[in-house]
Amino acid sequence: MAVERIPYDEFGLFHENAAEFGIPWHGPPTVRRTSVEVSPGRQLSALVWGDGPPEIVLIHGGAQNAHTWDTVALALRRPLVAVDLAGHGHSDDVAPLTPGQLRPDSLAADVAAVIAGLAPEAAAVVGMSLGGMTSMCLAHAHPELVRKLVLVDVTPGVTAEKAKAITDFVNGPASFPRFDDILARTIEHNPTRTVSSLRRGILHNAAQQEDGSWVWRHRRFTPGTNPAPREARPDYGVLWDRLAATTMPVLLVRGMRPQSVVDDADEAELLRRLPSAQVVRVEEAGHSVQGDTPLELATILEDFVFGPPGGSD
C-alpha cells in the first residue's frame, strides 16, 4: 500500500497565520533559516525575520519550536530572530549536563552564542515557559545580551503539579501511525484553538517518516513510544535569586485561563523580589500566550520593548 505523503513547505504557511488573525497580507515575509555553531559539532537553528539588524529575540517553550512565534512576528513587522532550542525544531541535540547544572543553564549558553552571532544589539529577549527559564539564566550569565527581559507565562515558581497537564501531553507517544492520529491528540490537548492552527503547528513540530508515521521533532533524539524522562525535574527555585538580581527591565506576561502555570502567589513573589518588574495579565490566554492571543502579545511586546505609539523608543 502506498504511503500517503503530506506536503510541507516551511515558509508556505504564513498566509494562513495572517488570514486567521486578520493581519494584512502584502505577500510572503522575508524569512530565512540559518544555524550557528554553539559548540564543536553542535548547531543551533533559528529563523531570521526581515533584512535589518534583529531587534528582538524570541525563545519558545519545551516541546515547541521557532514557528510558535510566526503570528507574533507577522504582527510585529520588525526584524527579529526566533530560536530553535537544542533538541527542538531543526537544532542539534542538547549538550550533556555537568554535575549540578540546570538544563536552562546549558540551553542559555547555546542561546548566548546565537544572540552574539545573529542579534547582538537586540532590544529584548522574550522567553516562554522553558524559553523563559532559559532567558532568566541568560540574563544572569550574559546581561550584556539582554537589554530587556520578557517572561511569557513562567516564573521560577512553576512546579511539576502546576505543569502536569502540559508534561503529560509532552511525555505521551513520541510517534503516531497517521497524521489524523497526531492531530486528534493535539486537538484534545488544545480544545480552544482552531484545527487549522493546530495542523500548522504539527507540520512545523513533527516530521513524517518513510513509513508514513509522524514523530515529534523534540522526541527524535529519544526514540521509543514512551521514553523515560532524560533527567529528574530540577528545583528551579534557585532562579528566584538570579531573577531578583537582574538590573534590566523585566515584564511578566501571564495567561489567565486555567491552562496557565503561573498563579497569584508566583506573581506576588516576583513583585516582592523584583518590585520594578511589570506584569500584564492576558484574560483570554492560557499557557501559550503566543498561540492563544498572538496579536495582543505583539502589542504588549511593542509597548514594553519599543514604547507605545507616540512615545520615545
Backbone bond lengths (Angstrom), bond angles and torsions (degrees), N, CA, C in turn:
res aa  C-N    CA-C-N  psi(-1)  N-CA   C-N-CA  omega(-1)  CA-C   N-CA-C  phi
1 M - - - 1.465 - - 1.528 109.40 -
2 A 1.330 115.92 131.76 1.455 120.18 -178.62 1.530 110.36 -68.99
3 V 1.320 115.39 141.74 1.454 121.09 178.58 1.528 109.18 -81.48
4 E 1.321 116.87 130.43 1.460 120.81 176.90 1.523 108.98 -77.53
5 R 1.323 115.92 118.91 1.451 120.94 179.02 1.529 109.63 -96.92
6 I 1.305 116.62 132.40 1.455 121.63 178.12 1.522 107.90 -101.14
7 P 1.318 117.50 117.83 1.472 119.76 -176.58 1.519 111.41 -65.89
8 Y 1.321 115.36 148.05 1.463 121.46 179.60 1.512 109.74 -144.41
9 D 1.315 115.93 119.10 1.462 123.21 173.85 1.523 106.55 -116.10
10 E 1.312 117.11 107.32 1.469 121.31 -173.80 1.522 112.48 -53.40
11 F 1.327 117.58 -35.92 1.455 120.82 -176.57 1.528 112.58 -105.15
12 G 1.331 116.02 16.02 1.456 119.91 -176.54 1.515 115.07 -106.13
13 L 1.335 117.61 10.26 1.464 120.50 -175.75 1.519 113.75 -113.78
14 F 1.309 117.72 -1.47 1.467 120.13 -175.34 1.524 112.24 -60.72
15 H 1.326 117.01 -32.56 1.465 119.06 179.82 1.523 111.40 -62.88
16 E 1.345 117.21 -28.67 1.459 120.27 176.73 1.533 110.42 -68.69
17 N 1.323 116.50 -43.08 1.471 119.80 176.75 1.525 109.95 -57.85
18 A 1.325 115.99 -47.29 1.453 120.49 -177.60 1.526 110.83 -62.71
19 A 1.326 117.57 -44.88 1.461 121.26 -177.73 1.528 110.91 -64.49
20 E 1.330 117.51 -41.78 1.463 120.35 -176.50 1.522 111.73 -64.31
21 F 1.326 117.18 -33.89 1.468 119.92 -174.92 1.526 113.22 -110.13
22 G 1.324 116.36 11.35 1.461 119.42 174.14 1.513 114.57 69.25
23 I 1.310 117.88 30.87 1.462 121.75 177.81 1.527 108.10 -87.11
24 P 1.332 118.41 127.41 1.468 119.96 179.40 1.531 111.08 -53.66
25 W 1.327 116.21 134.46 1.458 121.47 -176.93 1.517 109.73 -107.70
26 H 1.316 116.56 116.74 1.459 122.29 179.25 1.527 110.92 -115.19
27 G 1.302 115.89 23.87 1.452 120.54 -178.02 1.519 110.96 105.99
28 P 1.334 116.67 168.53 1.463 120.82 -176.29 1.521 112.07 -57.57
29 P 1.341 117.41 137.16 1.462 120.46 177.14 1.523 110.87 -72.57
30 T 1.296 115.45 163.85 1.461 120.71 175.68 1.524 108.26 -84.52
31 V 1.325 115.37 108.87 1.469 121.30 -179.28 1.521 108.28 -140.31
32 R 1.317 116.26 136.45 1.459 119.99 175.59 1.518 109.84 -135.96
33 R 1.312 115.28 151.89 1.463 120.62 175.12 1.523 108.34 -99.52
34 T 1.314 115.39 134.53 1.451 120.76 178.63 1.517 108.64 -139.80
35 S 1.305 117.14 174.39 1.465 121.08 178.85 1.517 109.77 -141.69
36 V 1.320 114.48 154.64 1.466 122.34 179.86 1.523 107.76 -129.58
37 E 1.320 116.88 133.03 1.466 120.14 175.90 1.528 108.14 -74.95
38 V 1.330 116.21 120.04 1.462 120.81 -176.39 1.528 112.17 -102.73
39 S 1.310 116.35 -18.48 1.468 123.11 172.10 1.519 105.70 -161.85
40 P 1.309 118.78 162.46 1.464 120.11 -176.12 1.537 111.99 -52.62
41 G 1.318 115.16 119.53 1.459 120.37 177.36 1.516 114.84 82.65
42 R 1.339 118.92 0.74 1.468 122.22 -179.33 1.517 110.35 -121.53
43 Q 1.337 115.02 130.17 1.452 121.86 -179.35 1.530 110.34 -117.88
44 L 1.323 115.68 142.18 1.450 121.18 169.01 1.521 107.30 -108.15
45 S 1.333 115.46 134.20 1.457 120.96 -179.15 1.521 109.86 -97.87
46 A 1.319 116.28 154.50 1.461 120.52 -179.70 1.516 109.66 -154.68
47 L 1.321 115.36 156.02 1.458 122.42 171.88 1.518 108.29 -101.27
48 V 1.308 116.08 128.19 1.458 122.07 177.96 1.525 107.66 -108.17
49 W 1.327 115.76 116.37 1.461 122.65 -179.24 1.527 109.79 -98.42
50 G 1.333 115.88 130.72 1.457 120.36 175.54 1.513 112.78 87.07
51 D 1.328 114.36 174.38 1.463 120.98 -176.96 1.522 113.34 -102.98
52 G 1.329 117.76 -21.57 1.453 120.33 -176.07 1.508 112.73 -85.86
53 P 1.329 116.92 177.30 1.468 120.96 176.80 1.530 109.56 -59.20
54 P 1.325 118.38 128.83 1.468 120.64 -177.85 1.520 112.06 -58.72
55 E 1.332 116.04 134.20 1.452 122.85 -176.54 1.518 113.27 -100.24
56 I 1.307 117.04 -12.18 1.465 120.70 -176.96 1.522 108.58 -154.39
57 V 1.329 116.74 148.98 1.466 123.03 178.71 1.525 107.91 -119.42
58 L 1.333 116.80 130.82 1.453 123.23 -177.83 1.529 109.48 -115.32
59 I 1.334 116.35 129.61 1.470 121.54 -177.11 1.529 108.58 -124.84
60 H 1.301 116.42 119.79 1.465 123.27 -174.09 1.524 112.87 -75.59
61 G 1.321 115.69 173.52 1.454 122.55 178.17 1.519 112.61 -89.22
62 G 1.324 116.05 176.66 1.454 121.24 178.89 1.516 111.57 -60.97
63 A 1.330 116.46 139.96 1.466 124.40 178.97 1.524 112.26 69.48
64 Q 1.335 117.64 13.77 1.456 121.94 176.04 1.528 109.61 -111.54
65 N 1.319 116.12 -162.79 1.461 121.78 177.25 1.517 108.82 -160.16
66 A 1.312 117.26 177.61 1.453 122.08 -173.04 1.521 113.03 -59.92
67 H 1.324 118.33 -26.43 1.461 120.71 -177.71 1.526 112.94 -71.87
68 T 1.326 118.50 -9.55 1.466 119.32 176.10 1.525 111.29 -61.40
69 W 1.339 117.22 -19.55 1.465 122.80 -177.90 1.522 113.05 -96.25
70 D 1.318 119.94 3.64 1.464 121.57 -171.72 1.528 113.12 -53.49
71 T 1.335 116.73 -49.56 1.466 118.84 -177.01 1.522 110.94 -67.11
72 V 1.328 117.11 -38.26 1.468 120.67 176.68 1.527 109.88 -61.50
73 A 1.332 116.43 -43.27 1.462 120.24 -179.55 1.524 111.11 -64.74
74 L 1.327 117.23 -40.88 1.463 120.66 178.01 1.530 110.68 -62.38
75 A 1.330 116.11 -38.79 1.463 120.10 -179.02 1.525 111.81 -73.13
76 L 1.335 117.95 -37.33 1.461 120.83 -179.44 1.529 112.25 -67.59
77 R 1.341 116.24 -39.26 1.467 120.85 -179.19 1.528 111.10 56.31
78 R 1.313 116.60 41.67 1.462 123.05 176.44 1.530 108.92 -126.77
79 P 1.332 117.58 152.03 1.461 118.63 173.19 1.523 109.96 -65.43
80 L 1.321 116.01 133.66 1.459 119.69 -176.91 1.518 110.17 -156.65
81 V 1.323 115.13 171.24 1.470 122.87 176.27 1.519 108.47 -124.85
82 A 1.330 116.16 129.93 1.463 122.30 172.82 1.524 107.59 -113.93
83 V 1.310 116.36 121.53 1.463 122.72 -170.49 1.526 111.04 -95.10
84 D 1.332 116.65 141.47 1.466 122.51 164.30 1.524 107.39 -91.35
85 L 1.320 118.15 112.70 1.457 120.23 176.80 1.524 110.82 -60.68
86 A 1.326 116.08 157.51 1.464 120.56 177.16 1.525 110.15 -55.41
87 G 1.331 115.67 136.63 1.455 120.92 -179.64 1.510 113.41 80.38
88 H 1.318 118.03 5.34 1.456 123.19 -178.84 1.527 109.74 -128.41
89 G 1.332 115.18 160.48 1.449 119.96 175.20 1.512 112.92 51.27
90 H 1.328 116.65 -124.66 1.471 122.07 -178.40 1.532 112.23 -103.52
91 S 1.333 116.92 8.78 1.463 119.88 -179.33 1.527 111.51 -82.25
92 D 1.328 114.72 160.45 1.463 120.54 175.82 1.525 109.92 -72.49
93 D 1.318 115.06 173.90 1.461 121.46 -175.74 1.521 111.21 -65.97
94 V 1.331 114.78 166.05 1.459 120.35 179.68 1.520 110.33 -70.21
95 A 1.324 115.71 154.30 1.454 120.95 176.32 1.525 109.21 -78.18
96 P 1.324 118.01 149.55 1.473 119.91 176.13 1.523 110.62 -60.27
97 L 1.321 115.94 141.43 1.463 120.30 178.84 1.519 110.47 -82.28
98 T 1.310 115.67 142.56 1.454 119.97 171.68 1.525 108.39 -87.00
99 P 1.349 117.94 157.27 1.468 119.66 -178.52 1.522 112.32 -52.96
100 G 1.320 115.76 130.66 1.447 121.44 177.94 1.515 114.99 81.76
101 Q 1.330 117.51 -2.51 1.462 120.44 -177.97 1.524 110.49 -85.27
102 L 1.327 116.52 135.67 1.452 121.23 173.85 1.519 109.70 -78.84
103 R 1.313 116.77 145.07 1.452 119.03 177.55 1.532 112.06 -56.89
104 P 1.345 119.55 -43.22 1.473 117.95 177.36 1.524 113.58 -60.12
105 D 1.335 118.38 -27.88 1.463 120.23 174.72 1.519 110.39 -61.89
106 S 1.338 115.66 -45.70 1.459 120.62 179.88 1.523 110.98 -64.53
107 L 1.335 115.95 -43.97 1.461 119.93 178.79 1.527 110.84 -63.16
108 A 1.334 116.38 -38.11 1.463 120.64 -179.10 1.524 111.59 -64.79
109 A 1.310 116.93 -35.98 1.463 119.52 178.00 1.526 110.07 -62.37
110 D 1.328 116.58 -40.15 1.468 120.62 176.33 1.524 110.73 -63.54
111 V 1.324 116.02 -48.33 1.461 120.61 -176.49 1.526 110.65 -63.29
112 A 1.327 117.24 -35.36 1.459 120.32 177.99 1.525 110.88 -58.35
113 A 1.328 116.38 -41.19 1.461 120.31 179.05 1.531 110.95 -64.97
114 V 1.330 116.00 -38.28 1.465 120.16 179.63 1.522 110.82 -67.16
115 I 1.342 116.80 -45.84 1.457 119.65 -179.16 1.535 110.48 -64.72
116 A 1.319 116.74 -42.71 1.465 120.04 178.79 1.526 110.93 -59.91
117 G 1.337 116.07 -35.30 1.457 119.72 -177.79 1.515 114.91 -84.40
118 L 1.326 117.11 -32.14 1.465 120.06 -171.89 1.522 114.44 -114.40
119 A 1.340 117.64 -30.41 1.469 119.72 -172.61 1.514 111.79 -143.09
120 P 1.341 118.46 54.31 1.470 120.23 -173.96 1.521 113.81 -65.91
121 E 1.328 118.31 -19.78 1.467 121.29 -178.04 1.520 111.91 -108.42
122 A 1.312 118.38 15.16 1.460 121.19 -178.32 1.524 111.02 -57.18
123 A 1.328 116.01 141.76 1.463 120.88 -176.22 1.515 112.32 -78.75
124 A 1.338 117.60 -19.39 1.467 119.57 -177.41 1.511 110.73 -161.11
125 V 1.325 114.18 155.84 1.465 122.62 170.96 1.525 106.90 -116.40
126 V 1.324 115.46 129.33 1.461 122.51 -179.13 1.520 107.91 -116.02
127 G 1.328 117.13 121.77 1.459 120.94 -179.09 1.510 111.39 -126.31
128 M 1.333 116.78 130.74 1.462 121.99 179.13 1.530 109.59 -107.81
129 S 1.328 118.16 130.78 1.466 123.54 175.25 1.530 110.35 55.33
130 L 1.336 118.88 -119.49 1.462 120.17 178.16 1.525 110.59 -57.43
131 G 1.335 116.88 -35.32 1.459 120.00 175.69 1.514 112.17 -64.08
132 G 1.347 116.73 -30.73 1.451 120.23 175.55 1.512 112.14 -70.31
133 M 1.335 116.58 -42.57 1.463 120.52 174.87 1.533 110.13 -59.15
134 T 1.326 114.92 -43.12 1.461 120.21 178.31 1.520 110.71 -62.08
135 S 1.334 116.61 -40.11 1.465 120.79 -179.58 1.522 111.71 -66.45
136 M 1.344 117.25 -36.32 1.463 119.84 175.50 1.524 110.54 -60.95
137 C 1.326 116.15 -44.52 1.466 120.40 178.68 1.522 110.91 -65.25
138 L 1.325 116.28 -38.73 1.464 121.33 178.20 1.525 110.60 -63.00
139 A 1.338 116.61 -44.68 1.463 120.68 -179.82 1.517 111.52 -63.64
140 H 1.335 116.69 -32.54 1.468 121.57 178.68 1.528 111.43 -72.83
141 A 1.330 116.34 -45.12 1.466 120.61 -174.48 1.524 112.88 -85.93
142 H 1.320 116.85 -30.34 1.469 120.83 -175.61 1.529 110.30 -136.19
143 P 1.321 118.21 64.70 1.475 120.02 -177.20 1.522 112.75 -61.68
144 E 1.327 117.19 -22.27 1.466 119.39 179.95 1.527 112.32 -68.06
145 L 1.343 116.47 -16.88 1.465 120.92 179.98 1.521 112.56 -97.12
146 V 1.322 117.64 -6.40 1.470 121.51 -175.00 1.526 108.55 -124.08
147 R 1.303 117.11 93.46 1.472 120.92 -178.78 1.523 111.77 -80.28
148 K 1.307 116.99 -34.16 1.458 123.09 170.39 1.525 107.01 -138.95
149 L 1.336 115.44 148.15 1.461 120.53 -176.02 1.523 109.30 -123.90
150 V 1.338 115.76 126.59 1.459 121.59 177.07 1.523 108.87 -118.72
151 L 1.324 116.02 123.82 1.458 122.35 178.33 1.529 107.97 -106.15
152 V 1.313 116.86 121.24 1.459 121.14 -178.70 1.522 109.15 -101.11
153 D 1.317 115.47 107.67 1.457 125.72 177.44 1.532 113.03 49.70
154 V 1.304 115.38 52.36 1.462 119.72 175.16 1.522 109.52 -158.66
155 T 1.324 115.81 143.38 1.458 124.10 168.73 1.528 106.57 -141.38
156 P 1.322 118.06 171.10 1.462 119.08 174.51 1.527 113.33 -64.74
157 G 1.318 117.21 -7.90 1.461 120.68 -179.92 1.514 114.57 -82.94
158 V 1.328 118.00 0.42 1.464 120.76 178.95 1.528 109.55 -64.81
159 T 1.325 116.08 130.46 1.466 121.76 179.66 1.518 110.27 -118.36
160 A 1.320 115.38 167.87 1.464 120.19 177.68 1.521 110.76 -59.72
161 E 1.323 116.77 -36.92 1.466 119.97 -179.77 1.522 111.04 -65.59
162 K 1.324 117.63 -44.65 1.459 120.63 -179.80 1.529 111.77 -64.02
163 A 1.315 116.30 -33.65 1.468 120.77 -175.76 1.520 113.15 -97.25
164 K 1.335 118.14 10.66 1.465 121.07 -171.34 1.525 112.94 -57.87
165 A 1.324 118.06 -45.84 1.460 120.12 -177.74 1.523 111.10 -60.82
166 I 1.329 115.79 -37.72 1.462 120.15 -179.55 1.518 110.89 -71.78
167 T 1.331 117.41 -46.81 1.460 119.65 -178.11 1.533 111.38 -67.89
168 D 1.323 117.61 -31.48 1.463 119.62 176.08 1.526 110.25 -62.17
169 F 1.329 116.49 -40.37 1.463 120.23 177.87 1.531 110.69 -67.83
170 V 1.314 116.01 -47.16 1.468 120.76 -177.35 1.530 111.37 -63.22
171 N 1.328 117.21 -37.69 1.462 121.08 -177.45 1.523 112.70 -89.21
172 G 1.321 117.42 10.88 1.459 121.54 175.82 1.518 110.89 -73.92
173 P 1.317 117.69 -158.80 1.473 120.31 -177.82 1.523 111.88 -56.38
174 A 1.328 115.38 139.98 1.467 120.22 177.97 1.516 111.30 -85.12
175 S 1.346 117.05 -24.21 1.458 120.39 -177.73 1.523 110.24 -136.64
176 F 1.336 114.95 158.98 1.460 121.98 -176.83 1.520 108.79 -139.06
177 P 1.336 117.95 139.39 1.469 120.06 -176.74 1.525 113.40 -61.91
178 R 1.345 117.06 -37.47 1.457 120.53 -175.97 1.529 110.35 -134.17
179 F 1.315 115.83 160.76 1.460 120.07 177.97 1.520 110.54 -62.27
180 D 1.326 116.95 -38.91 1.465 120.04 179.77 1.523 111.75 -59.10
181 D 1.329 116.77 -30.85 1.467 120.38 -179.33 1.532 111.05 -71.58
182 I 1.311 116.72 -45.23 1.464 119.37 -179.73 1.532 109.91 -69.44
183 L 1.337 116.82 -33.18 1.464 120.15 177.45 1.525 110.90 -67.27
184 A 1.332 116.87 -42.33 1.463 120.19 -178.97 1.523 111.22 -61.77
185 R 1.333 117.22 -41.93 1.463 119.76 179.42 1.532 110.69 -66.29
186 T 1.317 116.74 -38.03 1.454 120.42 -179.13 1.528 111.03 -68.80
187 I 1.318 117.27 -38.95 1.467 121.03 176.91 1.521 110.20 -63.36
188 E 1.326 116.49 -40.75 1.467 120.54 178.94 1.524 111.28 -59.99
189 H 1.331 116.37 -37.04 1.471 120.89 -178.19 1.525 111.79 -80.53
190 N 1.338 117.55 -23.81 1.469 121.79 -176.02 1.530 110.38 -126.70
191 P 1.317 118.22 65.43 1.465 120.40 -172.82 1.526 114.52 -66.93
192 T 1.332 118.41 -17.23 1.461 119.96 -177.26 1.525 112.66 -91.74
193 R 1.322 118.06 -7.63 1.463 121.73 -177.56 1.523 110.94 -93.93
194 T 1.332 116.56 154.55 1.458 120.43 178.53 1.527 110.34 -72.35
195 V 1.320 115.34 150.89 1.459 119.87 179.03 1.522 110.51 -63.06
196 S 1.321 117.11 -37.22 1.463 119.68 -179.04 1.520 111.33 -63.81
197 S 1.349 117.51 -39.10 1.466 119.42 179.25 1.518 110.99 -68.82
198 L 1.328 117.12 -37.81 1.464 120.29 178.80 1.528 110.83 -69.06
199 R 1.322 116.70 -36.25 1.459 119.77 177.14 1.530 110.25 -62.64
200 R 1.333 116.85 -44.61 1.466 119.84 176.62 1.516 110.88 -59.14
201 G 1.342 114.93 -45.15 1.460 118.61 -178.82 1.512 112.88 -59.24
202 I 1.321 116.72 -40.42 1.471 120.18 179.32 1.523 110.65 -66.17
203 L 1.323 117.11 -43.52 1.460 119.60 -179.46 1.526 111.20 -60.10
204 H 1.333 116.73 -34.04 1.461 120.08 177.86 1.528 112.18 -79.60
205 N 1.327 116.99 -27.85 1.470 120.48 -168.48 1.520 113.84 -108.98
206 A 1.320 118.16 -0.73 1.465 122.03 177.65 1.518 108.50 -137.15
207 A 1.306 116.09 159.22 1.462 121.28 -178.53 1.528 109.78 -127.78
208 Q 1.327 115.95 135.92 1.456 120.39 177.94 1.524 109.85 -79.91
209 Q 1.326 115.82 133.54 1.456 121.92 -178.42 1.533 110.68 -91.17
210 E 1.314 116.07 171.74 1.468 120.75 -177.98 1.521 112.24 -60.01
211 D 1.333 116.93 -32.50 1.468 119.66 -179.76 1.524 112.77 -83.72
212 G 1.340 117.10 3.54 1.453 120.90 178.37 1.517 114.24 95.06
213 S 1.324 117.76 -11.62 1.469 120.77 179.99 1.530 110.06 -74.57
214 W 1.346 114.95 168.79 1.455 121.25 -177.91 1.522 110.09 -123.25
215 V 1.326 116.78 135.22 1.466 122.65 -179.13 1.522 108.72 -125.58
216 W 1.331 116.12 131.59 1.460 119.92 175.30 1.526 109.03 -60.55
217 R 1.301 117.01 134.70 1.472 120.17 -179.01 1.525 111.74 -61.44
218 H 1.337 117.70 -35.68 1.459 119.64 -178.72 1.519 112.59 -76.77
219 R 1.345 117.54 -3.93 1.459 120.26 177.21 1.533 112.02 -109.14
220 R 1.318 117.33 3.32 1.468 118.83 -174.48 1.518 112.88 -70.45
221 F 1.334 117.30 -18.55 1.467 120.10 179.35 1.524 111.82 -90.03
222 T 1.340 117.18 -6.32 1.462 121.78 178.67 1.519 108.22 -127.10
223 P 1.333 118.29 75.34 1.455 120.89 -174.22 1.521 111.85 -62.05
224 G 1.335 114.41 153.66 1.460 120.60 -179.39 1.509 110.18 120.35
225 T 1.313 116.15 157.56 1.457 120.01 -175.54 1.518 111.79 -71.33
226 N 1.314 117.35 -41.80 1.456 121.21 -178.20 1.526 110.21 -137.50
227 P 1.327 117.35 70.13 1.469 118.48 -178.79 1.517 111.14 -65.40
228 A 1.315 115.49 151.68 1.468 119.79 177.63 1.517 109.31 -68.59
229 P 1.320 118.31 152.37 1.466 119.83 176.35 1.517 110.70 -55.08
230 R 1.307 116.87 144.35 1.456 120.63 -175.69 1.520 111.73 -74.09
231 E 1.299 117.14 -21.51 1.457 120.09 179.35 1.523 108.14 -158.22
232 A 1.303 116.54 152.56 1.458 119.84 175.54 1.529 108.69 -66.69
233 R 1.314 116.05 147.67 1.459 119.04 -179.26 1.521 109.42 -64.46
234 P 1.338 116.79 121.84 1.466 119.33 -178.28 1.521 110.90 -78.10
235 D 1.311 115.64 170.42 1.453 121.83 175.23 1.530 108.10 -89.21
236 Y 1.330 115.49 108.90 1.450 119.49 -178.34 1.533 112.40 -82.82
237 G 1.331 117.00 1.91 1.458 120.36 -178.70 1.514 113.38 -56.85
238 V 1.341 117.67 -28.03 1.464 121.12 179.02 1.523 111.06 -60.06
239 L 1.337 117.15 -24.04 1.462 120.28 -178.01 1.525 112.30 -71.23
240 W 1.347 117.32 -18.02 1.464 118.64 176.62 1.527 110.41 -59.91
241 D 1.339 116.18 -45.45 1.464 119.63 -179.21 1.526 111.23 -63.96
242 R 1.318 116.15 -39.59 1.463 119.31 179.45 1.533 110.52 -65.78
243 L 1.316 115.81 -42.18 1.452 119.80 -179.40 1.523 110.64 -64.85
244 A 1.327 116.25 -40.16 1.467 120.48 179.97 1.518 111.99 -64.52
245 A 1.329 116.51 -24.96 1.465 120.34 -177.66 1.523 113.39 -88.13
246 T 1.338 117.51 -4.39 1.454 119.57 -178.15 1.522 110.25 -69.12
247 T 1.325 115.69 151.11 1.461 121.02 -179.28 1.529 112.22 -114.08
248 M 1.341 117.62 -12.05 1.458 119.18 179.15 1.531 110.19 -82.07
249 P 1.330 118.91 158.41 1.464 121.07 175.85 1.521 110.59 -59.12
250 V 1.334 116.14 138.58 1.474 122.45 -177.96 1.521 109.25 -126.47
251 L 1.316 115.55 135.55 1.461 122.60 176.54 1.514 109.48 -126.90
252 L 1.327 116.72 131.80 1.463 122.55 170.47 1.521 108.09 -104.54
253 V 1.337 116.31 122.49 1.452 122.21 172.81 1.522 106.66 -102.93
254 R 1.323 115.94 113.99 1.464 121.22 -171.19 1.522 111.28 -112.12
255 G 1.341 116.67 122.71 1.450 120.52 171.67 1.521 109.59 -73.12
256 M 1.326 116.66 143.69 1.461 120.12 -174.58 1.526 113.38 -109.11
257 R 1.314 118.30 -4.21 1.458 119.97 175.30 1.524 109.84 -75.99
258 P 1.339 117.05 163.90 1.477 119.64 -175.13 1.523 114.28 -58.54
259 Q 1.324 118.51 -22.91 1.470 119.81 -178.85 1.525 112.83 -70.70
260 S 1.323 117.82 -12.45 1.466 121.02 179.23 1.527 110.24 -62.91
261 V 1.337 115.29 151.08 1.468 119.89 177.24 1.526 111.50 -107.53
262 V 1.325 117.28 6.72 1.462 122.73 178.89 1.522 108.79 -107.91
263 D 1.330 117.11 131.26 1.464 120.15 179.15 1.526 110.29 -116.19
264 D 1.334 115.46 -179.35 1.465 120.18 -177.20 1.525 111.91 -61.37
265 A 1.333 116.40 -35.99 1.463 119.57 179.90 1.530 111.06 -64.93
266 D 1.325 116.91 -37.99 1.465 120.49 177.42 1.526 110.69 -63.64
267 E 1.323 115.34 -45.71 1.461 119.65 179.96 1.528 110.70 -61.42
268 A 1.330 116.05 -43.95 1.465 120.01 -179.86 1.526 111.10 -64.18
269 E 1.330 117.04 -39.45 1.461 120.04 179.70 1.521 111.22 -66.42
270 L 1.330 116.95 -38.79 1.460 120.12 176.65 1.524 110.51 -59.62
271 L 1.330 116.83 -46.84 1.460 120.64 -177.54 1.528 112.11 -71.51
272 R 1.333 116.43 -27.62 1.469 119.21 176.15 1.520 110.14 -69.40
273 R 1.315 116.26 -43.89 1.460 120.32 -176.88 1.530 112.40 -80.67
274 L 1.320 115.93 -28.65 1.460 120.28 -176.44 1.527 108.18 -137.06
275 P 1.329 117.00 76.30 1.468 120.88 -174.93 1.529 114.01 -57.13
276 S 1.316 116.59 -23.70 1.463 119.70 -179.26 1.529 112.78 -77.38
277 A 1.322 117.99 -12.06 1.461 121.24 -177.72 1.525 110.86 -64.74
278 Q 1.318 115.08 149.25 1.453 121.61 174.40 1.529 109.30 -106.63
279 V 1.312 116.30 150.84 1.466 121.88 178.05 1.515 108.43 -131.54
280 V 1.326 115.69 130.59 1.462 121.56 173.48 1.526 107.53 -121.31
281 R 1.317 116.47 125.23 1.459 122.16 178.01 1.526 109.70 -96.38
282 V 1.318 115.82 131.47 1.466 121.23 179.50 1.524 107.57 -111.37
283 E 1.313 116.16 106.75 1.459 121.41 -169.50 1.524 113.12 -64.63
284 E 1.320 118.01 -35.78 1.468 120.91 -173.92 1.521 113.47 -95.41
285 A 1.324 117.75 12.61 1.471 120.97 -179.46 1.518 110.84 -113.19
286 G 1.336 114.93 148.77 1.450 121.00 170.22 1.518 108.63 -98.18
287 H 1.325 116.34 -135.90 1.462 120.07 -179.14 1.523 111.36 -68.99
288 S 1.325 116.86 -43.05 1.466 120.93 -177.42 1.523 109.92 -88.67
289 V 1.305 116.10 79.29 1.470 120.79 -177.66 1.521 110.26 -61.20
290 Q 1.335 116.77 -39.01 1.460 119.97 -178.04 1.514 112.21 -67.00
291 G 1.317 117.84 -23.90 1.453 120.81 177.41 1.514 112.78 -90.77
292 D 1.339 117.03 -36.46 1.460 121.26 -176.74 1.525 112.61 -78.98
293 T 1.323 116.60 -44.52 1.474 120.61 -175.83 1.533 109.53 -137.31
294 P 1.323 117.84 64.70 1.470 120.19 -173.70 1.524 113.70 -64.42
295 L 1.337 118.26 -34.26 1.458 119.24 -179.01 1.525 111.11 -69.51
296 E 1.328 116.24 -39.80 1.459 119.37 177.61 1.521 110.24 -65.40
297 L 1.335 116.70 -40.36 1.466 119.29 178.15 1.522 110.69 -63.90
298 A 1.332 117.49 -41.33 1.469 120.00 179.01 1.523 110.81 -60.02
299 T 1.332 117.40 -40.58 1.464 120.86 178.29 1.524 110.85 -65.53
300 I 1.336 116.78 -41.44 1.467 121.31 178.57 1.530 110.25 -61.24
301 L 1.323 116.67 -44.43 1.463 120.83 179.74 1.524 110.79 -65.45
302 E 1.313 116.53 -43.56 1.467 120.19 179.54 1.527 110.54 -58.29
303 D 1.316 116.33 -44.96 1.465 120.23 -178.20 1.526 111.93 -67.51
304 F 1.331 116.74 -44.43 1.461 119.96 -175.47 1.525 111.95 -73.73
305 V 1.316 116.11 -43.37 1.469 119.81 -173.14 1.524 111.73 -81.98
306 F 1.330 116.34 -42.78 1.463 119.38 -171.27 1.521 114.08 -113.31
307 G 1.338 116.72 -6.19 1.449 120.00 -179.90 1.508 111.33 95.01
308 P 1.334 118.69 146.04 1.460 121.86 -179.84 1.518 111.18 -66.74
309 P 1.337 117.81 160.21 1.474 120.17 179.12 1.527 110.76 -54.34
310 G 1.322 114.69 133.58 1.474 119.92 -179.91 1.515 113.09 88.70
311 G 1.358 117.04 -12.18 1.462 119.96 177.76 1.503 110.56 -91.81
312 S 1.313 115.46 177.37 1.470 120.41 178.83 1.503 109.18 -90.32
313 D 1.320 116.87 146.61 1.457 121.91 179.13 1.511 110.72 -72.10
